[in-house]
Amino acid sequence: MATTVTLNLTPAADAGQGLHRRAVFLEHPSSPVRNTVSREVIAAFGPDVYRSTNLGETWAAVRVEGWAPSTVYRCFTLEDGNRVVQTQEPAATFLVDPDFNLISPCETGAHNWHGTWSVDQSAAGVVMYAEYASATERLHVWRSKDGGRNWDTALEIRGMTGAREDADARHFHTCQADPHQPGRWIVSTGDHFTHCRVWISDDEGDRWTEAPAPVAPPGIIAPRRARQLLRYTAVIFEPDVVCWPTDDLLERGQAGLVVADRAEPTRIRAVLPLGPNEMRSYVRIDDRFGLAIAQAKHDTDRAEVFLTEDWRSVIPLPAIESPDGAASAFTRSVCSRMAVDGVFFSFDDSGFAGYGCRTARWELKFRTRSPSPAEAPDGGCNICAPGAEQRIAEGFPEEVRREGDPEGYQVRGGVREEYVCPVCKSRGRIRALHTLLAQARGFLPTDGSLLLVSGNKQEQRFLAKTFREVVHVSLVGDHDDPNCILGVDIRDMHQVETGRFDAAIAAGVLDYVPELDKALREVARVLKPGGVFLFYIQPYRVVDDPRATVRVTHHNALAHEAYAPQQGGQTGIPNCVFGRDWIKLTARRTGFAIDDYPLQDSASELRFTWFMARRLPDKIS
């Protein structure tokens, strides 16, 4: 079986009837606290509010009369169906009924909230929103305990009107109730790194404590700038962790998905690499997947979209192309918090979904199907045409396993089992690579030039069909390729010019290179800025001990003296065991943003993990 992911973006006015094409998206009501999401969608244009009760299939206009001097700008639907709405010019807040009839004006401040994640309602019914202002002496978090009728100040901090050091923050970004801990609220601020801060209340906003500055994992960002990890405008809470994509490029030209302890949100567990633009929205698709959406202000040609799985891995989806190449905030952090059967909505700043569009309809589909004849006939190989799944016992002799090797090294009957297609002879690692390249289409430069390091015959054949140009190099042995350039050591590829390639692939090569830093620096050198290095290390050579670095267990990994000279009386090349975290740290120190991707082999129940490292501009050290 194979799973495909498709993402469709269309103007909501084209997908349904009755919506003005330039109507601005306001809200898709949901409650993470109660884990519920409505089929109602709200948009506005001029004096009219548009409401759909069937997820955008049809829309009805509601004329706002008597209370709104300008277009409705923000909307938040309460548990009782009433709504807190805001106008922009002048900024004012109102409580209205479900049909937008005025209940009462709200005596709050003169600033709007920022986006979808800047207002919330707790399980106890407390409503809070946080102000967004570019220049004001005081910033407030406003609170109502009676369904929006009366308001007081829950939190007040110093805004910025002059020097940065005289302010607590420029503005608030998020204000959310923790759905897993009654009474707890978390608010965040930005934009300068000294203003990126988090405040926590455990009693519905009566008392607040500023969280300590975060401590970033090694190699992510300089410690003095670690607060940049707290610059975010969208967030998802899980029972154990809280996750957000950064509205910041973290001094490395790349945003990140931050995974932090829910109980201590500035205690950072991991930062997974995202794209070259800041991230603005983060939608919960279901209990397993989320979708992070970027703006387009650095790479103005596109806005990147990333699928996050179980908050532990990131899968790049095809980017959304800009209609005009101009800088854009795209969703402006106004987006559904949760999807309904993969459908959600967002604001569209520049017509990414279509000309004049200001309300975009998104649909994410997962389709599990039997592979087509061209992909995996009669048994699961996703590379060859007529093929069949067959378990073939192949591997290294049992005596290769030595004392101290990781327990993950499985030997049955003297050999290590692996699925090999009897037609194209592909192994699981290359079938997993095929899956990764398909999932990352639009992110990997498959139309460019590839450096293949010591690729076997099956990898050569497959990649020649995938990339426009493939240059094959090897230290020893041409792997049945007469065009292979021999004598090229991945630690010193002086034969290869700097910045030559768009991508590089090495499967089962770094397994035998204890000088990993040298190899990665050389790969970074020969890649173009933004180029991608995909590499595979056998799973029994990668351990999850955070203290592990690299260890050479013995020097006859391949038990063949043709591969290396005598070393300390032993024959063969080094057999290495690496720490997974150390691999990633070494990659970051040598100019890469990196993540690992556990991928299901199409022909078996086995999973193969590939590392994807993106060469950052001007970051080689």
C-alpha positions as CSV (number, residue, x, y, z in Angstrom):
1,M,0.0,0.0,0.0
2,A,1.2,3.6,-0.7
3,T,0.1,6.9,0.8
4,T,0.0,10.1,-1.1
5,V,-0.6,13.6,0.2
6,T,-2.2,16.3,-1.9
7,L,-2.8,19.9,-0.9
8,N,-5.2,22.1,-2.8
9,L,-5.5,25.9,-2.4
10,T,-8.4,27.7,-4.0
11,P,-10.3,31.0,-3.5
12,A,-13.2,30.3,-1.1
13,A,-15.4,32.4,-3.5
14,D,-14.8,29.8,-6.2
15,A,-15.3,26.8,-4.0
16,G,-18.7,28.0,-2.7
17,Q,-21.7,30.2,-3.7
18,G,-22.5,33.6,-2.3
19,L,-19.2,35.0,-1.1
20,H,-17.7,38.2,-2.4
21,R,-14.4,37.4,-4.0
22,R,-12.6,40.1,-2.0
23,A,-14.2,39.2,1.3
24,V,-11.6,38.9,4.0
25,F,-11.3,35.7,6.1
26,L,-12.0,36.3,9.8
27,E,-12.6,33.1,11.6
28,H,-13.2,29.3,11.4
29,P,-14.5,28.7,15.0
30,S,-12.8,26.0,17.0
31,S,-11.9,25.2,20.6
32,P,-8.7,23.3,21.2
33,V,-9.7,23.3,24.9
34,R,-12.7,21.1,24.0
35,N,-11.0,19.6,20.9
36,T,-14.0,20.7,18.8
37,V,-14.1,22.5,15.4
38,S,-17.1,24.0,13.7
39,R,-18.2,23.9,10.1
40,E,-19.0,27.6,10.3
41,V,-16.7,30.1,8.5
42,I,-16.8,33.9,8.8
43,A,-15.6,36.5,6.4
44,A,-16.3,40.2,5.8
45,F,-16.3,42.8,3.1
46,G,-17.4,46.4,3.6
47,P,-20.5,46.6,5.8
48,D,-21.3,42.9,5.1
49,V,-20.4,39.9,7.1
50,Y,-20.5,36.6,5.2
51,R,-21.2,33.4,7.1
52,S,-21.1,29.8,5.9
53,T,-22.5,26.9,8.0
54,N,-21.4,24.1,5.7
55,L,-17.6,24.6,5.4
56,G,-17.8,27.1,2.6
57,E,-20.2,25.4,0.2
58,T,-22.7,28.2,0.5
59,W,-22.5,31.7,2.1
60,A,-25.1,34.2,3.3
61,A,-24.5,37.9,3.8
62,V,-25.4,39.6,7.0
63,R,-25.6,43.4,6.9
64,V,-24.0,45.0,10.0
65,E,-26.0,48.1,10.9
66,G,-25.9,50.7,13.6
67,W,-22.8,49.6,15.5
68,A,-19.8,49.1,13.2
69,P,-18.4,52.4,11.7
70,S,-16.0,50.4,9.5
71,T,-15.4,46.9,8.2
72,V,-15.3,44.1,10.8
73,Y,-11.6,43.3,11.2
74,R,-11.4,40.5,13.8
75,C,-13.9,37.9,15.1
76,F,-13.8,35.3,17.9
77,T,-16.8,33.1,18.6
78,L,-17.5,32.2,22.2
79,E,-18.8,28.9,23.5
80,D,-22.3,30.3,23.9
81,G,-22.4,31.4,20.2
82,N,-21.9,35.1,20.9
83,R,-18.9,36.8,19.3
84,V,-16.3,39.3,20.2
85,V,-15.6,41.4,17.1
86,Q,-13.3,44.3,16.4
87,T,-13.2,47.0,13.8
88,Q,-9.9,48.5,12.7
89,E,-10.3,52.2,11.8
90,P,-11.1,53.3,14.4
91,A,-10.2,50.2,16.5
92,A,-13.1,49.2,18.7
93,T,-14.3,46.0,20.3
94,F,-18.0,44.8,20.5
95,L,-19.9,41.8,21.8
96,V,-22.6,40.7,19.3
97,D,-25.0,37.8,19.1
98,P,-24.6,34.9,16.6
99,D,-26.3,37.0,13.9
100,F,-24.0,40.0,14.5
101,N,-26.6,42.0,16.3
102,L,-25.0,44.3,18.9
103,I,-25.2,43.2,22.5
104,S,-22.9,45.8,24.0
105,P,-19.7,47.8,23.2
106,C,-16.6,46.4,25.1
107,E,-14.6,48.8,27.2
108,T,-11.1,47.6,26.3
109,G,-8.1,49.2,24.7
110,A,-7.4,51.0,21.4
111,H,-5.5,48.1,19.7
112,N,-6.6,45.0,17.9
113,W,-5.4,41.5,18.6
114,H,-2.8,40.1,16.2
115,G,-4.3,36.9,14.7
116,T,-6.0,33.6,15.4
117,W,-3.7,32.6,18.2
118,S,-4.0,36.0,20.0
119,V,-7.4,35.3,21.6
120,D,-8.9,32.3,23.4
121,Q,-11.5,31.0,25.9
122,S,-10.6,28.6,28.7
123,A,-12.7,25.7,29.9
124,A,-13.9,27.9,32.7
125,G,-15.3,30.4,30.2
126,V,-12.6,33.1,30.8
127,V,-11.9,35.0,27.6
128,M,-8.6,36.8,27.0
129,Y,-7.0,38.6,24.1
130,A,-3.6,40.3,23.8
131,E,-3.0,43.7,22.1
132,Y,-0.9,44.2,19.0
133,A,0.6,47.7,18.5
134,S,3.7,49.0,16.8
135,A,4.2,52.0,19.1
136,T,2.4,52.4,22.5
137,E,3.6,53.1,26.0
138,R,1.6,50.2,27.6
139,L,0.5,46.9,26.2
140,H,-2.4,44.9,27.7
141,V,-3.9,41.5,27.9
142,W,-7.7,42.0,28.3
143,R,-9.9,39.5,30.2
144,S,-13.6,38.9,30.5
145,K,-15.1,36.5,33.1
146,D,-18.7,37.0,32.0
147,G,-18.8,36.1,28.4
148,G,-17.5,39.3,27.0
149,R,-19.7,41.8,28.7
150,N,-17.2,43.3,31.2
151,W,-13.5,43.5,30.8
152,D,-10.4,44.1,33.0
153,T,-6.7,44.2,32.5
154,A,-5.1,40.8,33.2
155,L,-1.5,41.7,32.3
156,E,0.1,45.0,31.5
157,I,3.7,45.5,30.3
158,R,5.8,48.3,28.8
159,G,5.3,48.9,25.1
160,M,7.9,50.4,22.8
161,T,7.8,54.1,21.8
162,G,11.5,54.7,21.8
163,A,14.6,52.7,22.6
164,R,14.2,48.9,22.6
165,E,15.9,48.6,26.0
166,D,13.2,50.7,27.6
167,A,10.4,48.3,26.5
168,D,9.3,44.9,27.7
169,A,8.1,44.1,24.1
170,R,6.9,45.8,20.9
171,H,3.7,43.8,20.9
172,F,1.9,40.6,21.9
173,H,1.9,37.7,19.5
174,T,-0.1,34.9,21.1
175,C,-2.5,34.5,24.0
176,Q,-3.8,30.9,24.5
177,A,-5.4,28.8,27.2
178,D,-3.6,25.5,27.8
179,P,-6.1,22.8,26.9
180,H,-4.4,20.2,29.1
181,Q,-4.1,22.2,32.4
182,P,-7.2,24.1,33.6
183,G,-6.5,27.7,34.6
184,R,-3.2,28.0,32.7
185,W,-2.7,30.6,30.1
186,I,0.5,31.3,28.0
187,V,1.1,34.6,26.2
188,S,4.1,35.5,24.0
189,T,5.6,38.7,22.7
190,G,8.0,40.0,20.0
191,D,9.7,41.1,17.7
192,H,13.3,42.0,18.5
193,F,15.1,39.1,20.1
194,T,15.2,41.0,23.4
195,H,11.4,41.3,23.3
196,C,10.7,37.6,22.6
197,R,9.3,36.5,25.9
198,V,6.7,34.3,27.5
199,W,4.4,34.9,30.4
200,I,2.4,32.2,32.2
201,S,-0.6,32.3,34.5
202,D,-1.9,29.3,36.4
203,D,-5.0,31.0,37.8
204,E,-7.0,32.4,34.8
205,G,-4.9,35.5,34.6
206,D,-4.9,36.7,38.2
207,R,-1.1,36.4,38.6
208,W,1.6,36.1,35.9
209,T,5.2,34.8,35.9
210,E,7.7,35.5,33.1
211,A,9.2,32.2,32.0
212,P,13.0,32.0,32.0
213,A,15.0,32.5,28.8
214,P,15.2,29.4,26.7
215,V,18.2,27.2,26.5
216,A,18.6,26.0,22.9
217,P,19.9,22.6,21.9
218,P,23.6,22.8,20.9
219,G,24.3,24.1,17.4
220,I,20.9,25.7,16.9
221,I,21.5,29.4,17.8
222,A,24.0,31.5,19.8
223,P,23.0,31.4,23.5
224,R,22.7,35.2,23.7
225,R,20.1,35.1,20.9
226,A,18.1,32.1,22.1
227,R,15.1,34.2,22.8
228,Q,14.5,34.3,19.1
229,L,13.1,30.8,19.5
230,L,10.2,32.4,21.3
231,R,9.2,34.5,18.3
232,Y,6.0,32.8,17.1
233,T,2.5,33.6,16.1
234,A,0.9,30.1,16.1
235,V,1.0,27.2,18.5
236,I,-0.3,23.7,19.1
237,F,-0.5,22.1,22.6
238,E,0.0,18.4,23.1
239,P,-0.3,16.5,26.5
240,D,3.5,16.5,27.0
241,V,4.8,19.1,24.6
242,V,3.9,22.5,23.1
243,C,5.0,23.1,19.5
244,W,5.3,26.3,17.4
245,P,7.0,27.2,14.1
246,T,9.2,30.3,14.5
247,D,8.3,33.6,13.0
248,D,12.1,34.0,12.8
249,L,15.0,32.6,10.8
250,L,17.1,32.0,13.9
251,E,20.3,33.6,12.5
252,R,20.8,30.7,10.1
253,G,18.5,31.6,7.2
254,Q,15.9,29.0,8.2
255,A,12.9,28.9,10.4
256,G,12.4,26.0,12.8
257,L,9.7,24.0,14.4
258,V,10.2,24.3,18.2
259,V,9.2,21.4,20.4
260,A,9.2,22.3,24.1
261,D,7.9,20.9,27.4
262,R,4.3,21.9,27.9
263,A,4.9,22.3,31.6
264,E,8.0,24.5,31.0
265,P,7.5,26.0,27.6
266,T,11.0,27.6,27.5
267,R,12.6,24.2,28.0
268,I,13.4,23.4,24.4
269,R,13.5,19.7,23.5
270,A,14.2,20.0,19.8
271,V,14.2,22.4,16.8
272,L,13.4,20.9,13.5
273,P,14.4,22.7,10.3
274,L,11.8,24.4,8.2
275,G,12.2,26.8,5.2
276,P,13.9,30.1,4.3
277,N,10.8,32.2,5.2
278,E,9.3,32.9,8.6
279,M,6.3,30.8,9.6
280,R,2.9,32.4,10.3
281,S,0.3,29.7,10.8
282,Y,0.1,26.2,12.2
283,V,-3.0,24.1,11.7
284,R,-3.9,20.9,13.5
285,I,-5.0,18.6,10.7
286,D,-5.7,15.6,13.1
287,D,-4.3,13.9,16.1
288,R,-1.2,13.0,14.1
289,F,-0.5,15.7,11.6
290,G,-0.1,19.5,11.6
291,L,0.5,21.9,8.8
292,A,2.9,24.9,9.1
293,I,2.6,27.7,6.6
294,A,5.2,30.4,5.8
295,Q,5.0,33.9,4.6
296,A,7.0,35.0,1.6
297,K,9.3,37.9,2.6
298,H,12.8,36.5,2.1
299,D,12.2,34.0,-0.7
300,T,9.5,36.1,-2.3
301,D,8.7,33.7,-5.1
302,R,7.0,31.2,-2.8
303,A,5.6,30.4,0.6
304,E,6.7,27.0,2.0
305,V,4.3,24.5,3.5
306,F,5.4,21.7,5.9
307,L,3.5,18.7,7.2
308,T,4.5,17.8,10.7
309,E,4.0,14.2,11.8
310,D,3.6,13.4,15.5
311,W,5.5,16.6,16.2
312,R,8.8,14.6,15.7
313,S,9.4,14.9,11.9
314,V,8.8,17.5,9.2
315,I,7.8,16.7,5.6
316,P,8.1,19.5,3.0
317,L,5.1,19.8,0.7
318,P,5.2,21.6,-2.6
319,A,5.5,25.4,-2.0
320,I,2.7,27.8,-2.8
321,E,4.0,30.0,-5.7
322,S,3.7,33.8,-5.3
323,P,1.4,35.4,-7.9
324,D,3.8,38.3,-8.5
325,G,7.0,37.7,-6.6
326,A,6.4,40.5,-4.2
327,A,7.1,40.2,-0.5
328,S,4.0,39.0,1.3
329,A,2.9,38.0,4.9
330,F,0.4,35.5,3.2
331,T,-1.9,34.3,6.0
332,R,-0.9,37.1,8.4
333,S,-1.5,34.5,11.2
334,V,-5.2,34.6,10.5
335,C,-6.1,31.0,9.8
336,S,-8.1,28.0,11.0
337,R,-6.6,26.5,14.2
338,M,-8.1,23.0,13.3
339,A,-9.2,21.4,10.1
340,V,-12.4,19.5,9.4
341,D,-11.6,16.3,7.3
342,G,-8.5,18.1,6.0
343,V,-10.4,21.3,5.1
344,F,-9.5,24.7,6.6
345,F,-9.4,28.4,5.7
346,S,-6.9,31.3,5.9
347,F,-6.5,35.0,5.0
348,D,-4.7,35.5,1.7
349,D,-2.6,38.6,1.7
350,S,-1.6,38.7,-2.0
351,G,-3.9,36.4,-3.9
352,F,-1.8,33.2,-3.6
353,A,-5.0,31.2,-4.1
354,G,-6.2,33.3,-7.0
355,Y,-6.4,36.9,-8.2
356,G,-8.2,39.2,-5.7
357,C,-8.6,36.4,-3.2
358,R,-8.7,37.3,0.5
359,T,-10.3,34.1,1.9
360,A,-8.4,30.9,0.9
361,R,-9.8,27.4,1.2
362,W,-7.3,24.6,1.8
363,E,-7.8,20.9,1.5
364,L,-5.3,18.3,2.6
365,K,-6.0,14.8,1.5
366,F,-4.3,11.5,2.5
367,R,-4.9,8.7,0.1
368,T,-3.8,5.1,0.8
369,R,-4.1,2.9,-2.2
370,S,-2.6,-0.2,-3.8
371,P,0.4,0.8,-5.9
372,S,-0.2,1.3,-9.6
373,P,1.5,-1.1,-12.1
374,A,4.2,1.4,-12.8
375,E,5.0,1.8,-9.1
376,A,4.7,-1.5,-7.3
377,P,3.1,-4.4,-9.1
378,D,2.6,-7.7,-7.5
379,G,4.3,-7.0,-4.3
380,G,5.5,-3.5,-3.4
381,C,8.6,-2.3,-5.2
382,N,8.0,1.4,-6.0
383,I,10.9,1.7,-8.5
384,C,10.7,-1.1,-11.1
385,A,7.9,-2.0,-13.5
386,P,7.2,-5.8,-13.4
387,G,8.5,-6.6,-9.9
388,A,7.6,-8.7,-6.9
389,E,8.4,-8.5,-3.3
390,Q,10.7,-11.2,-2.2
391,R,12.6,-11.7,1.0
392,I,16.2,-12.4,0.2
393,A,18.7,-13.1,3.0
394,E,21.8,-11.1,2.2
395,G,24.2,-9.3,4.5
396,F,27.6,-9.4,6.1
397,P,29.1,-12.5,7.5
398,E,28.1,-13.0,11.1
399,E,31.7,-12.7,12.2
400,V,31.7,-9.1,11.2
401,R,29.6,-8.4,14.3
402,R,32.0,-7.6,17.1
403,E,31.7,-7.0,20.8
404,G,30.4,-3.5,21.4
405,D,28.3,-3.2,18.3
406,P,24.8,-1.8,18.9
407,E,22.0,-4.2,19.8
408,G,20.0,-2.9,16.7
409,Y,22.3,-5.1,14.5
410,Q,20.1,-8.1,13.7
411,V,21.6,-11.3,12.5
412,R,19.4,-14.4,11.7
413,G,21.0,-17.6,10.6
414,G,24.3,-16.0,10.0
415,V,23.1,-13.2,7.8
416,R,21.2,-9.9,8.1
417,E,17.8,-10.0,6.4
418,E,16.7,-7.4,3.9
419,Y,14.1,-7.2,1.2
420,V,15.6,-7.1,-2.3
421,C,13.5,-6.7,-5.5
422,P,14.4,-9.7,-7.7
423,V,13.8,-7.6,-10.8
424,C,15.5,-4.2,-10.2
425,K,17.5,-5.4,-7.3
426,S,16.6,-2.4,-5.3
427,R,17.1,-2.4,-1.5
428,G,14.9,-0.9,1.1
429,R,17.1,2.2,1.5
430,I,16.7,3.2,-2.1
431,R,13.0,2.6,-2.1
432,A,12.7,4.8,1.0
433,L,14.8,7.4,-0.9
434,H,12.3,7.2,-3.7
435,T,9.5,7.9,-1.2
436,L,11.4,10.9,0.2
437,L,12.1,12.4,-3.2
438,A,8.4,12.1,-4.0
439,Q,7.3,13.7,-0.8
440,A,9.8,16.5,-1.1
441,R,9.1,17.3,-4.7
442,G,9.2,21.1,-5.1
443,F,11.8,21.3,-2.2
444,L,14.6,19.2,-3.6
445,P,16.3,20.5,-6.8
446,T,15.7,17.4,-8.9
447,D,16.0,19.4,-12.1
448,G,19.6,20.2,-11.2
449,S,22.9,18.4,-10.9
450,L,23.6,15.6,-8.4
451,L,26.8,14.4,-6.9
452,L,26.4,10.7,-6.2
453,V,29.0,9.2,-3.9
454,S,29.7,5.5,-4.3
455,G,26.3,4.6,-5.6
456,N,25.4,1.0,-6.4
457,K,24.0,0.0,-9.8
458,Q,20.4,0.3,-8.7
459,E,21.0,3.8,-7.2
460,Q,22.7,4.9,-10.4
461,R,19.9,3.8,-12.6
462,F,17.1,5.3,-10.4
463,L,18.8,8.6,-9.8
464,A,19.7,9.1,-13.5
465,K,16.0,9.1,-14.2
466,T,15.3,11.6,-11.3
467,F,18.0,14.3,-11.7
468,R,18.9,16.2,-14.8
469,E,22.7,15.5,-14.3
470,V,24.4,12.9,-12.2
471,V,28.1,12.9,-11.5
472,H,29.3,9.7,-9.9
473,V,32.4,9.6,-7.8
474,S,34.1,6.9,-5.6
475,L,37.2,6.4,-3.6
476,V,37.7,2.7,-4.7
477,G,35.7,0.7,-7.2
478,D,33.6,2.0,-10.0
479,H,30.4,0.1,-9.0
480,D,29.9,-1.1,-12.6
481,D,29.9,2.5,-13.8
482,P,32.5,3.2,-16.5
483,N,31.9,7.0,-16.1
484,C,32.6,6.9,-12.4
485,I,35.4,9.2,-11.3
486,L,37.7,7.2,-9.1
487,G,40.0,8.3,-6.3
488,V,37.6,10.9,-4.8
489,D,37.7,10.8,-1.0
490,I,34.5,12.4,0.5
491,R,36.8,14.0,3.1
492,D,38.9,15.7,0.4
493,M,37.2,16.1,-2.9
494,H,39.8,18.4,-4.4
495,Q,38.8,17.1,-7.9
496,V,35.3,18.7,-7.5
497,E,34.9,22.4,-8.0
498,T,33.3,24.6,-5.3
499,G,29.5,25.2,-5.6
500,R,29.2,22.8,-8.5
501,F,26.1,20.8,-7.4
502,D,22.5,21.3,-6.4
503,A,22.3,18.1,-4.4
504,A,24.5,15.2,-3.2
505,I,23.5,11.7,-2.1
506,A,25.6,9.1,-0.2
507,A,24.1,5.9,1.0
508,G,26.3,3.6,3.2
509,V,29.3,5.8,2.8
510,L,29.6,7.9,6.0
511,D,29.2,4.7,8.0
512,Y,33.0,4.2,7.5
513,V,34.1,7.8,8.0
514,P,34.9,8.7,11.6
515,E,36.0,12.2,10.4
516,L,32.4,13.2,9.8
517,D,33.1,16.9,10.1
518,K,35.7,16.8,7.3
519,A,33.3,14.9,5.0
520,L,30.4,17.3,5.7
521,R,32.5,20.4,5.2
522,E,33.6,19.0,1.8
523,V,30.0,18.3,0.8
524,A,29.0,21.8,1.9
525,R,31.8,23.2,-0.2
526,V,30.8,21.5,-3.4
527,L,27.1,22.3,-2.9
528,K,25.5,25.5,-4.0
529,P,23.9,27.6,-1.2
530,G,20.6,26.0,-0.5
531,G,21.7,22.7,-1.9
532,V,20.6,19.5,-0.2
533,F,22.7,16.5,1.0
534,L,20.8,13.3,1.5
535,F,22.7,10.5,3.3
536,Y,21.9,7.2,4.8
537,I,23.8,5.4,7.6
538,Q,22.9,1.9,8.5
539,P,20.5,2.0,11.5
540,Y,22.7,-0.3,13.6
541,R,25.5,2.3,13.3
542,V,23.3,5.1,14.8
543,V,22.4,5.2,18.5
544,D,20.0,7.5,20.3
545,D,22.2,8.0,23.4
546,P,22.6,11.9,23.6
547,R,26.1,11.4,25.0
548,A,27.3,9.4,22.1
549,T,29.7,11.0,19.5
550,V,31.6,8.6,17.2
551,R,33.3,5.4,18.1
552,V,35.3,3.0,15.9
553,T,34.6,-0.5,16.9
554,H,37.1,-2.3,14.5
555,H,38.8,-1.8,11.2
556,N,37.5,-4.6,9.0
557,A,33.9,-3.5,8.4
558,L,33.8,-5.0,4.9
559,A,36.4,-7.7,5.6
560,H,38.1,-7.1,2.3
561,E,41.6,-5.7,2.0
562,A,40.9,-4.2,-1.4
563,Y,39.0,-1.4,0.4
564,A,41.7,0.0,2.6
565,P,45.3,-0.5,3.6
566,Q,46.5,-2.3,6.7
567,Q,45.5,-0.4,9.9
568,G,47.0,-1.4,13.2
569,G,47.3,-5.0,12.0
570,Q,43.7,-5.2,10.9
571,T,42.4,-5.3,7.4
572,G,39.6,-3.1,6.1
573,I,38.0,0.3,6.8
574,P,36.7,1.6,10.1
575,N,33.4,0.4,11.4
576,C,31.8,3.4,13.1
577,V,29.0,3.9,15.5
578,F,27.5,7.5,15.7
579,G,25.2,9.3,18.1
580,R,22.2,10.6,16.3
581,D,22.3,13.9,18.1
582,W,26.0,14.2,17.4
583,I,25.5,13.7,13.7
584,K,23.0,16.5,13.6
585,L,25.2,18.8,15.8
586,T,28.2,18.1,13.5
587,A,26.1,18.9,10.4
588,R,24.9,22.2,11.9
589,R,28.5,23.2,12.8
590,T,29.6,22.6,9.3
591,G,27.0,24.7,7.6
592,F,23.8,22.6,7.3
593,A,20.3,22.6,8.7
594,I,19.4,19.0,9.2
595,D,16.7,16.5,10.1
596,D,16.2,12.8,9.8
597,Y,13.2,11.1,8.1
598,P,12.1,7.6,9.1
599,L,10.4,6.2,6.0
600,Q,8.4,3.1,5.4
601,D,9.8,0.7,2.7
602,S,7.1,0.2,0.1
603,A,7.9,-3.5,-0.1
604,S,8.1,-4.4,3.5
605,E,7.2,-3.5,7.1
606,L,10.8,-2.1,7.6
607,R,11.6,1.6,8.1
608,F,14.7,3.3,6.7
609,T,15.9,6.6,8.1
610,W,17.5,9.1,5.7
611,F,19.1,12.4,6.8
612,M,18.3,15.5,4.8
613,A,20.8,18.4,5.3
614,R,20.3,21.7,3.6
615,R,23.4,23.8,3.0
616,L,22.9,27.2,4.5
617,P,24.2,30.4,2.7
618,D,27.6,31.6,4.0
619,K,27.5,29.3,7.0
620,I,30.4,27.0,6.3
621,S,32.9,27.0,9.2
